[in-house]
Amino acid sequence: MEKAFSNDVFAVVDLETTGTQRQNEDRIIQFGCAIIKHRRVVKTYSFLINPQKEIPQSVENLTGITNDDVAQAPVFSHFAKEIRDILKDAIFVAHNVNFDLPFLNYELTRAGLEPLSGKALDTVELSQIAFPTYPSYKLRDLTSRLNIKHLNPHRADSDALVTAKLLLKIISKLEELPQATLNTLTALSKGLLRNTDYIFSEISKSARQKKRPLSRDLIQIRNLIIKKTNIIIGNPTAKEAAFPESDIDKKKLFKGHIRFRRGQVSLINKIHEFLSSSKKESLVVEAPNGSGKTFSFLMSYAYELYSGRKLVIATPTKVLQEQMLSQEIPQLIEVTGLDLIAQEVKSSSHYIDLDGFYNSLYQSNQGIQTLILQMKILVWLTETTTGDLDELQLTNYQDPLFTMIRHPGDARVGTLFSEYDFWNLARERQEEADILITNHAYLANHYMDSIWGQNPFLVVDEAHRFVDNVTTSRSNSIQFESFWGMCSHLKNLLFFSNYGVKVRFGDDQRLSSILDKLDSQILDLIHAINEIQRQLFSRLDFATSSEQKTKIKYEYGFQGEDLFPSSEKMIYLLNQLQNKIEIVRRNVNQILFLLYHEQGQLMTSDDALIKELQDGIDQLDFYSEQNYLLMDQLNSSTKFLQMGFILQITNIEDPLSTNLSWLMINPSDELMQLYEYFSKKLFISATLMEQDDFSYILKVLCLDPTTTITYKGKASYQVEKHLQVLALEDSNVPTNPNEDDFSEFIIQFLKTSLGGLSHILVLFTNLETIKTVFTQISTSNELKDYEILAQGLTGTNERIAKRFSIAKKTILLGANSFWEGIDFKNSGVDLAIVTKLPFESPDQPEVKLRDERLKKQVGSHVFELDTLPRAIIRFRQGCGRLIRNERDHGIFVILDQRVWHKDYGQKFLNSLPVSAKKVNLENLKALLKDNIINESKS
């Protein structure tokens, strides 16, 4: 029996052009094509083309095709007939077909030929569906992941050839899918670009002829195929093992697995001593990067878990959680031979709701991105054993599909998929586990959850970020401006839209009666929102701080008693608001109920109306919940004193542009309550000390020094052989990083100084400077080999971190969380550049609020006791991005000359693990150009 596509001819095309706007005189500079016959690449074509215009520098940088390369090449009309003859009887394929095909047809038409009108397929969409867990669908990234040799990325001949090989791999992957999955994919694929559905229909038809049985590791429920899952049960006959006390015992255990490192063993012993013999409740440890701290605390606690107590580990990021589950814990089990089970704990919304997803497949009028997401999930369900949506490695969860498919957290019973519900399965696995790994924010919000077991141990990893993550998790807001805007939109849907309820169903007496009431009820709700806005706006003169964000946008910070001098009055207004929300919600819900019972009269166009009304109810529920949260803050005197409030005014002339945020500025009570639920708590990080002292972090973590042990771990390698610190001191360079000409200095420095380093992190303290620098270097010829990434400009932080990890040569311009909070999966940093010491802006309302609270405790010493230690710890974290383990090498460059000229500068330099070398600009450039870290680097 012939394979699918055995008789098809595919012409896989890639174009390089002077730009993307063909109507604005952009032209083709290279045509590349690979022909597939009998599912093999049989021929390739490549033509350089004279565009009869200048090739922009940015295109030269990207493609390597210069004006000299095409100066003597023929123009497009010379190749037009040959190109059309190559393609006319083939299926056109491209990686982003809606760029290449229209561009090529435009040029063919200009040359007096008929445009191509045959089948056309898109390999971007096909890749997204066939490989649902890949982090990127750029051609270069796909070929790297699939081990397809790609010699000249962004050259049309090379790109066309690898796209052809990619298509063949996609087809092979899709052919492995079960028949029911292929059937559903084929039905959905009608909405894909051009004729991309042809791939699915042909593979599905071929599979039906073969009549393959369903694989034993899969199960079918209706038309969904999912992978069989089971609860991981430990070995009930496992014996309790004794901790290896002596060095000899540890060496025996480690042999053949890990090196015996004195610094790591000392840390293991210290934690074991704390667990087994100390009466203290907390241990705070600073352990250098690369010292094996994760394995150390895992091993120390592992021997205490046979009493039935669980170990709870809280980390700040998903990357660290995944690393612990996939690398550190398997290594622990391999080394110790202990029978332990570890599971991740996260909110239900991370898991797919199979019932919701199944229902979503029957929704009409889905957008193309929703369609692709549904199709990739269908493929993913044949692979996943967890149902964790994070496996899809998405950087954006804004698609409306997620409102249907995120699990709401209920114990699913009696539904179509309840027996295979991933959230139920996750909870059952957590019950069986010995080690539970979660993030800081989830622990802060769920520390009373029974899932942790009785009297569990607690390890807080990256503890320097714990308090900030706890306070952030307690922050919230009500966007009143969006709220009344949503109410206005709802009113329009009900009364004024050409496809609204009144126009379509106004003759129905029952609906008409409800509409008559809703008209004034929605107006009352909007007035209630606006009254709260006016009350808040009237308190601007009592703000603790203000920050101008744009010409008309401001933020004001308040202590609670200044914004709400009479909390009873505001609670009364919020209660009034709550009542009006409930009235509107109830009546809109009644309208939806009646519409659902008018199925016979509904047209396809009414589906969108019903969906928007349902969205309106969901948003009313959301604002109702936010309203309750605010009332909870105002009703509790304890919470009220712990919180700070920020008014965000999007137009300073308009009280109705007022929005409200609240944040925790004093987390001490919350932390003390959390600590009571756990015993033998370990707080560990590479950066906890300030000036070689733990006092600051103990105060931040709200730990009692009398019940807490502190310990400074030792590196298991010579840090000075791995890290070089270069600090600029040059009177010819701007010495004040706040001066306008400092940005120009950074731009010129980056263009001329980076040598051959591949992963470069440039650290800033504000996004405006990043924008200025990015604009100037993104098209720079000197940096043409680098992918330039910039926070706030080239995607979400998660997407930027993903690109940084994947790209071969890249420069990342980052602020805030890029000093410490964002992890680069499977990628190191060769060079970290500090453009400015990381002091928080004192103009930020949240900083001002915290400082005001501290002033009441320490008087005028806030800078020395809080501002400076915070900045030093962040500075140390920035340096720590370079050396994550003993195989890393890196250079830390400090361009802020205040480290030499200010009294506090030496404290920053003293905090680093190696001495800083003072260099002028010429010497700095020379060192970077030669890429000299130390003589031992190979």
N, C-alpha and C positions, 0 to 999 in steps of 0.2 A: 504493500500500500504506500502510495506516494506521500511524502511529507507536504504540509501546507506550504504554499508559495514556490513549489518546485518549478512551476512553469511561469512564474512572474519575473519581470525584470524591474529592478529598483535602480533609479538614478539618484545617488546620494550627493547632494550639492552643498557647497559652502561658498559664500562670496565674501571678499574683503572690499570695503568701500571707503570713500573719502568721508563719509558721515552717514547719518540715518535718514536724512530728509531728501528723498529723491526728487520731489517737486522743487526743492531749493537748490537744484543743480549739483547735488551729490552724485557721484559716479562710481562704477565698479572699477577696482584696480587689480583684482585677481578673481578668476573663476576656477574652482576646483570641483571635480566630480569623480565618484567611484561607482562603477557599475557592478551590480550583484545579479548573477544568474545562477540558477540551480543552488541557491543559498551559499554562494561563494563569490568573493570579490574577484572579478575576472579582468578588469581594465580600469585604469585611472586616466584622468585628463587634468591638465593644469595650464592656464593661459594668463600671463601677465598682460594687463591692459592699460593703455595710456588714457587717463581720465580727462586729459586736456584742461586740467586745472591743478593748482597746488595741492599736494597731500599735506593735511594739517600735521603739526608736530605730534599731537596726541595719537594720531593714527600710525605715524611712523614708529612711535614708541611701542605701540601695541603689537603691530604686525611685523615690524622690521623691514617693511617695504618702503624704500626711499624714492624721492623724486627722480634720482639718477637711475634707479632700477627700471622705471617705466618710461623714461624719456624717449627711448628708441623703440618702445613696444607699439604694436598696432592699436588703433582705437577699437571700441566695442563693435562697430558695424563690420569690421573685418572678420570677426569671429561669429557674428550673430547667427548666420545660416547654419554653420557647423554646430554651434551650441544647440540650436533648436532641433537639428536632426538627431543629435545625441539623445535628447530628452523626450522627443515627441511620442514615442511608443512605450515609454517607461513610466513607472510610478515614481513621482517626484517625492524625495525625502529630504528633510533638513532639520537641523537642531534649532528650532524657532522658525518654522515654515512660514509664518505670517510676516516675517521680514524678508527672507530670501526669495520666495516665489513672487510676491508683488514687485519687488525691486527688479528682479530679472525680467518679468513681463513688461515692466515699464520701459526697460532698455530695449527689449525686442520690438515693442511697438514703435519706439523712436527710430529704430532701424528699418521700419516699414514691414515688419513681419507680424503674423498672428500671435497673440499671447498663448501660452500653454494652458490647456483646459482639462488635462487628464487628472487622474487621482493624485492626491498629495497627502503626505503623512508628516506628523510632527514627533520627533524623537524626544523632545523635552517632556511632553505629556506622557508618552509611553514609558520613559524612564521613571517619572514620578509614580506611575502606577505599578510597574514591574518591580521596582526596588524601593518599597515604601519607607524603609528605615534609613536611607542614605541621608547624610547631612546636607548635601549640596547636589544640584543637578546641572551645574556648569560642566561643559564638555571636558575641560581639563581635569576636573575633580572626578567625574565619572570614569574617565579612562584610567586614572590613577587607581581608583578603587577596584576596577575590574581587570587590572593588569593588562590593559591595552597599551602598547607602545605608542607614544605620541611625541614624535621627534620635534615638530615645529608648531607649537600651539599658536593660534591666531594667524596661521598661514592657510589659505583656502585649500591647497592640495592636501596638506597633512590633516586638517580638520575634516575634510570630506572622507578621507580614508578611514579615520578612526570612528567617524559617525556611522559609516557602513558596518564596521566591526561591532559597534555598539548596537545597531539595529539587530544584527544576527544574535547577539547575546540576549537582547530583550525577547526576541521570538522564542529562543530556547527556554528562557525562564518562564514565559507565559504558557508554553506547552506543557509544563510540569503541573500546572494548576488543575484541581479537580473539576469535573464537568459542570457541577452546579454553580461553582464560582465563575467559570467561563460564561455560562449562560447569563448570569446576572450582569457580569461585566459587559457582555455584548449588548444587552438591553440598554444599559446606561450609556454606552459609548456613542450612541447616536448624537449626543450633545457635544462631542469632542470637536476639535478643530478640523475643518475640511473633511478628508476621508480617513482620518485616523482610526475610525471604527472598523475599517476593512480588516485590520490586523486581528481584532478580536473575533469578528464574525468568521473569518477563515480558519483561525485556530480552533474555535469552538466547533465548527462543522467537521473539521478533520478529527477532533477528539471524539465526537459522537460516533463516527465510523469505526473507531478503534474499540469503543465500549470498555474503557479501563475501569477496573474496580476501585473503590475508594480506599486510599491508603489506611493501614491499621491505626496510625497515630492521629487520624482525623475522625471527626464525627459530624453528621449533618442534622441540623434542626431547621425544618422548612427549607428555604433555599440558601441558608447560611452554612458554610463549612468552617468549623473551628478546630483548632488543635486540642487534643485531649489533654487535660490537666489533672494533677493529683496533689494532695497535701503531702509535703515532705515530712516523713516520720523518721525520727532518729533511731539509732540502734538501742533497743531496750536492754540489751545485755552488756552494754558498755560499762566498764569498770571506772570507778573514780580514780583519778591519777594524782600523784603527789607532785607538787611544784619542785622542779630541780633546783635545790638550794645551792649546790656548789658549782664552781666554774667547770669542774670535770664533767658533772652531769649535764650542764648546758652544752658543753662542747660535743658530747656524745649525741645530744638531741639535734644540734645544729648541723652536724657533719653531713655533707652532701646536699644541704639545703641552703643555708645562709652562712656568711662569715661570722666568726666570733669577734665582735668589736667591743672594746672595753667600755667606750662611752655608752653604747646601747645596753650592755649588760648592767652597768651601774644604774641606769634608768629603770630597767626591769626590776632590779633588786629593790630600788627605792620605792617603787609603786607596790611591790609585793609586801614590803615591810609595813607600809601604810595600811594595806588591807588586812594583814594578818596579826599585827601586834600593836599598832598605834591606836590610841583612844581618840585621836583627833578625827574630826568629821570631814575635813576638806584638805586636798593637796593641790597646790598651785605649782605648775612646772613650766619653766621656759626651756624648750628643747630645740636646738638649732635645726634648720632645714637640712635634710640628708642624714639626720642622726638615727633614723629608724623609729621615730616616736610612736607611729601608729602600731607597728608590730609590738613595740614594747608594752604599751598599755593593753593591747589585746591579749598578749601572753600572760601578763600579770593577773588580769581579771578572769581569764579563761578557767583557771584552776579553782576558782571560787564559785563556779556556776552549777556544780552538781548538787547543790542544796535545793535546787528548784528556783532560785532567784535569777532574775534576768539582768542582763547588762544593757542599759540604754545609752546609746552614743548619739550625741547631737553635733552635727556639722553645719556650716553655713550654706553649702552649695550642693546641687545635684551631682556635680562632677566628683566631689569628694565622696559622696555617698556611693556612687557607682564604682569608684576606684576601690573603696573599702570592700564592697561586696564581690567585685570581680577579681581583685588581686590580693589584698591584704588578708582577708579571712580565709580564702583557699590556701594561702601560704601558711597561715597559722595552723590550720588543720593538718596540712602536710607535714609540718615540722613537729608538732606535738602529738599527732595521732589521736587527739581528743575528738569525741563525737559531739559536734556542736552544729546547731542550725542558726543561720542568720537571715533576717528578713528586713526589708525596708518598710518604714511606716510613713505614709503620706495621706493627704485628704482624699476622700472618695472621688472628688472631681478629676483626679488624675487617671481614673479608670473608666474604660468604656462601658456604657450602659447598653447591653446587647438588645434589650427590648426597645430602647429609644432608637438605636441605630437601625434595627429592622424596620421600625415604623417610618424612619426617614427615607427609606428606599422607595416609598410609595407617595412621597410628597412631589407635587408637580412644580413647575416654574423654578427649578433650581438653577443658580448661576453656575458658570463653567468651573470656577474654583471649588465650589461645593461638590460638583459632580466628580472632579478629579480626586478630591479628598475622600468621597465615598468609595471610589474605585480602589484607591490605594489601601483603604481600611479593609476592603474585602480580601485583598491579597494578604495583607498583614495578619488577618485573623487566622489564616492557614499556617502562620509561623509563630505567633506569640503564645507563650504559656502564662503570661501575667495579665494581659489586657491593659497594661500601663501605657497610656497615650504618650508618655514621654519617650517611648521607644521610637516614635515617628520623627523625633528630632525636629519638630516644628519650631519656628521662632515667632510665630504669630497665631494666636488662638481666637482671632476676632471673627472668624467665619461663623455665620448664624447656625451652622450645623452643630456647633459645640453646645449650644443651649439644649439641644435634643439628646446628645450622646454622652455628655458628662454624667457620671453616676451621681445621683443626689444623696447617696449614703444610707438609704433605707435598707432594712434587712429583706431582701427580695424573696417572696414566698408566693407560689401559685401562679406565676406568670409563665409565659412561653419559654423563657430562657433562665428561669430562677435556679434550675438545677446546675447551670453552668455559669452562674453570675460571678464575674471576676472580683467584685468588691467583697462578696461573701467569702470567696476563696482566699482573698488577701487576708481578711480578718482571721480565718481559720489557720492559715499559715503562720500568722503573727502569734496566735495562741500557742502554737507548738514550738516557736523559736526560743533559743537561749539568748540570742543577741538581737536587739532591735536598733535599727539605724534610722534616724530621722533628721530633720533640719531644726535649727534654732527656733524659727518662728512657729513651726508646728508644735514643738515641745512647749513653748510659752503659752500657746492657746489651748493645749490639751493635756497639761501635766496631771490633771485629775482623772484621766481616762484609765479604765480598768485594764486596758491592753498591756500596760507596763508590768502588771503583776504585783505581788506583795513585796514591799520594801526593796525595790530594785536599786542596783548600783547605777551611777550616772557618770559618764565621761562627756565633758564639753570640749570638743576639739575646736581649734582656732578661737580660743576663749576671749581673745582681745576684741572680737566682734559680737560676742554674745549679748551684751547689754544693749548695744545699738539695734540688734535684730529684735530683741524683746520689745524695745520701745517702738520700733517701726511697726511691729505686728499689732500694737495697741493704737496705732494712728488710724484715723478715719476722716471722712468728710461728707458733707452734703453739698452737691453742686446745685444750688437753688436755681441758678440761671438755666441750666439744662432741664431741671425739673419743670419749671413753668413753660419752657419751650416745648417739652414733650407733651404737656397738657394741651397746649395750643394745637399741636399736630393731631392729637387725639380728637379734639373738637372739629378740626378740619375733616378728618376721616369720617366722622359721624354726620356732619351737616353740610359741608360745602364742596367736597370733592365730587367730580363728575362720576366717579365710581364708588362714592361713599354710601353709607347706610341709608340716609334720608332719600337720596336720589334713586337708589335701587329698590328700596323696600319701604318707602314712606307710606305706601297705601295699606300696609299691614297695621291693623289697629293696635295690636299688642306692642309691636316695635315702636309705633308712633307715640304711644303713651309713655314708654320709657324714655324716648328721645326728648320729649317735652320736658321731663324732669331733669335730664342730664344737661340740657342747655345751660340752665342756671347753676347746676351743681358744679360743673367744671369751672365756670366763671368764679364761683365762690372759692373753689380750691386754689385757683390762680391768685385771687385776692389774699388768701390766707398765707400763701408763700411770699407774696410781695410785702405783706405787713411785717413778717419776720425779717425780710431783707432790710426794710426801712429801719427797724429797731436796731439791727446790728450796725448798719451804716451810720446811725446817729452817735455811735460810741467811738468814732475814729479819733477824736481829740484825746481819748484816754489810752491810746495804744502805747505799749512799751517801746516799740520799734516800728520803722517803716522801711520798705525797700521798693524803689521804682524799677519795675521790670521792663517796661516799654514807655513810650510817650504818655500813654493813658492808663497803663496797667500797673497796679500797686499791690503790695502785700503788707499787712499790718499785723504785728504780734501783740497778744494780750495775755496778761494773767487773768485767770477766771473771774476774780472779783471785779476787775476793771471792765470786762466785757459784759458781765451779767451782774450788775449791782443788786438786782432783785431777781434771783433765779426763779422765784415763784411766778413772776410775770411771764418769763420766757417759757417755763414749763406749761403754763396755761395756754400760751399761743401754740406750743407744739402739740398739746392735747387736742386743741381745736383743729389743727392741721391733720392730725391722725384721724379724727372723726370724719373729716371731709374726704380724705383718701379712701376710707372704707366705704363711704356712700357711693363715690364714683366707681370704685372697683366693683362693688356689688352689682351696680346697674349695667356696666359694660359687660360684665360676665353674663348677666341675664340676656343681653342682646346676642352675645356669642352663642349661648344655649339655644335661643330661638333660631338663629341662622343655621346651626347644625341640624335642626329639625326641618329645615326648608331645602333639603338636598335636591329635591325634584326641580326647584326653581333656580338653583345656583348655576352660574356659568363658570367656565374655566377662569375667567378674569376675576371672579369673586374670591378665588383661593388666596390671592395676594392681599385682598382686603381683610379676610379672616386672619391671615398670618400677622398682619400689622396690628389688628386689634388684640391678638394674643400677646404680641410683643409689648403692647401698651399695658396690659394687665401685669406682665412680668416686670415692667419698669415701675409700675405703681407699687408692686410688692417690694422691689428693691428699695425705693425711697421710703417706704413704710418702715422697713428694717433699719435704715440709716437714722430715721427719725427716732425710733425706739432707742437706738444706741446713744444718741445725743441726750435724750431724756434720762437714760441710765447714768450718764456722766453728771448731769445736773442734780439728780436726786440723791446721789451718794456724796456726802461731804468729804469722805476719804479720797474718792476718785477725783473729785472736783479740785482738790488741792494738789493732786499729782499731775494734772493736765495743764497744757498751754493751748492757746487758741490762736488761729491765724485767719484773718479775713482776706480773701483774694478778690480784689475789685478789678474787673476787666475793663471798666470805663469809669474813671474817677468822677466823671460828671453825672453818672447814673446810679442811684441807689439800687436799682433792680438788676445790676450786674454784680451784686454781692454774693459771694460763696463762702462757706465756712469749713475749715479743717481743724481737727484737734489732735494733739499728740501728747504722749506721756513724757514729762520732763523729770519726773522723780519716780524711778521704777523700784525703789527699795522695798516697799511693802509687797509688791508683786513677786520680786525675786525671793524674798524670805518665805512666802507661801509656797513657791515652787520647790525650794530647797527642802522643805519639810517632807515632801513626798518621796525623797530619795536618800540613800545612805552612801557613805564612802564616796564622796563626789571628787572627781579629778577635773581640774581646769588646766588645759595644756595648749601651748602655742609656741611659735618661734619668736614672738615679740610680745612679751608681757612686762618686761622690766623697763624702768625709766631711770637713767643714771645709775644703773647696776643695783636697783632697789625695787622691791615688789610693792611698796606702800601705795603707790598710785592705783595699781590694778586691783589691789584688795579693796580699796575704797570704792572703785567703780563697780566691782562685782558684789559689793555689799557683804563681804565676808569678814567674820570676826577673827582678828589676828590671833586671839587666844585659843581658837579651835582649828586653826589652819596651819599646815606645814607648807613651807616654800622650798623649792629646789631648782637649781640652775644646772641643766644638763650640759654635757660636753659634746662637741663635734667629734665624729669618728674619722675625720680627715683634716688635713691642713687647709683651712679656708683660704689662706693667702695664696695658695697655689691654684685656686679656682676662681678667685674674685679679685678684680682690680678696681679701685675707686680713684677717679680723677676729678678734681674739683678746680674749676676755672678761677684764675685770679689774673686779670688783665685790665689795666686802666684804659686801654683803647676800645674796650667793649662796654656797652651800657651796664652800669652796676646796679641800677634800680629796675627790678623786673616789672614794675608798674608803669614804667615810661613807655610811650608809644613806639619809640625806635627799638625797643627790646624784641617785639614781634618780628620786625624786619631782620634783626640779628639771628633769631631762631630759624627763619626761613632760609637765609643764606648759609647758616651752619649746616642744616640738613641737606641742602643741595650739594655741598662741597666736602663733607667730612665723614661719610659713613663707611668708606672702605668696602670690604667684601662681606660685611655682616649681613645675615639673612633675615633675622626676626628682631625688629627694633621697636621698642616701646618708648614713646615720648610722653612724659607725664606732665599734665597741666593742672591748674586749679580752677579754670573756668572755661565754659564752652565757647564764649565769644572769641577768645584767643585761638582756640582750635579752629574755628571757622575761618579766621583771617589766615592762619598758616596753611590750612588745607587748600584754600582757594588758590594760593600761590604755588604750592608744590605739586598739586595733583596732575598738572600737565607739564611738569618740568622734564626737560630732556635728560638732565643729570640723573633723575630718579626713574627713568623709563622702565627699568627692570623690576621695579617694586610695585606691588599692589598697595595703594594708599587707602587706609581705613581711618575713619574719623568718627568719634562719638557724636551722636546727634545728627550726623549727615549721611552716613553710608549704611543705615539700617539700625536695628535694635542692638543693644549691648550684646545680647545672646548671639545674634547673627554675626556681629563683628568679631566676637571671640571665636566663633566657629570658622570664619574666613581666615583669621590669624593662624589658627591651628592647621588649616589645610594648605594655605598658600606656601609656595617654596621660598619666595622673597617678599617681605611685607613690612610696611611701616604703619604702626598704629598710634594715632593721636588720641589720648584718653585722659579723662579727669575722674574725680570722685571714685567710683567703685573700681576703676582700672588700677588704682594704686594697690588694691588689696582684695577686692571682692569678686572679680571675675576670674574664673579659671580657664586656662588654655589647655584644652584636652590634647594629650599626646604631643605637646609642642613646648619647646623651651624658648627663653628670651636670651638673645646674644648680647644685646645692648639696651640698657635702660637709661633714659636721659631725663633728669629732673630739671624742668625749666624754671620752677619756682617752688620754694619751700611750702609744704602743704598745710599752711594755716587755714582754718575755716574763715570764711568771710564774716566779719562781725556784724555786717548789715543784714545777714539772713535772720528773719524773725525767729526761727527755731533756735539758732545759736544765741541770740539776744535773750530769749526766754530762759534758756538754761543758765546763761551767765548771771541773769538777774536773781535766779534762785540761789546760785552759788555765792553771790555777793552777800546774801543774808547770813550765810554760814561762815565765810572766810574773809569778808571785807573786801579790800582792794587787791587781794593777792590772786585773783582769778587767772591772770595770765600765767604766773609761775606754777600754780597748783593744778590748772586744768588745760588751758589753751595750749601751752608749750608741750606738756606731756602727750596730749592728743596728737599734735603735729609730729612729734618725734617718733611715736609708735607708727604713724602712717608712713613717715619717711623710711623707717626700718622695713616696713612691709614692702615699700616700693623697691628697696634694695633686694629684699627676699624673693622678688619675682625671678631673679636671675639664677639662684642656686637652689633648686628644689631637691636635688640628690647629689651624691658624690661624683656622679658622672658629668655634671653640668659645669660649664665655665662661662664667665660673663664679665662685662665692663659696666660699671655704674658711673655715669657722668653727671656732675652737678654744675649747672650753668648759673645758678643763683649765687652771686658773690657775697651775699650776706653771711654765708658760713664763715667767711674770713673777716668781715667788717663789723659784725654786730656781736654784742656781748653773749647772746644766746647761741651764736653760730657754732662755737666749739662743742656745745652740748649735742648738736646734731651729729657732728663728725665723731665725737666720742661714742655715740650710740652704735656705730657701725662695727662689724666684726673684724675689719682690717683698717689700717691707717689710710687716710686719703693722701694722694699725691697732689701737691699744688702745681698747676701747669698754666702757662699762658696759652693763648689761642693757637699759636703756631705749633707748639709742642703737642697740644691736644689733638689737633688734626693729624699730625705726623703719627702719633700713637694709634689712632683709630685707623688710619690708612694702612698701616702695617699690620693691624689687627693683632697687636702684641698683648696677650694677657699674662702669660708667663712662659718660661722656657719649656715647661713640662707638657704644655698643650700640644697635642699632635694634630 
